[in-house]
Amino acid sequence: MSKLSTSQRATVRDEFPNLAKDVKTFPVRDGEDPWTLPEVSELAVLLLEDRERFTRELAAADAELSDLLRNSGDGAGDDQADYGSSALEREQELTLVNNLRDLLAQTTHAIGRIRNGTYATCEITGAPIGKARLQAFPRATLSVEAKAREERR
């Protein structure tokens, strides 16, 4: 865990005014130490930075996709290879935009879970997600067991 700067700590206090109290209620799995304010603050800063970055990247990708769609017929001529290449480029850009939207939604959801005191709790079972899982993937909303059951379906 890295040490947060003064401005990062201030941002956490502003964005999550109840965090010092809420962190004491975040569940942990058997054998794990309780969550600490610095641990959750670091994850919160990471999520806030990701939200800002994904928002910027999404705006740029949306603009690029709009340009591709607007100019899809320009200069392609009658060559089928040019049409195919343009279609592939549009499809790749659309996939990128959709992935960024998903990441942004997951990040925003995780920030909301920290804010409302439900972070670290599995959304299906109500069991603890686990500190190691959240430190590796702070957007996780399911415990390992619930995720495994979901993927088997």
PyMOL commands that set and color helices and strands:
alter all, ss='L'
color gray80, all
select helices_A, chain A and resi 6-15+19-25+37-70+80-115+131-136+144-152
alter helices_A, ss='H'
color red, helices_A
deselect
rebuild
show_as cartoon
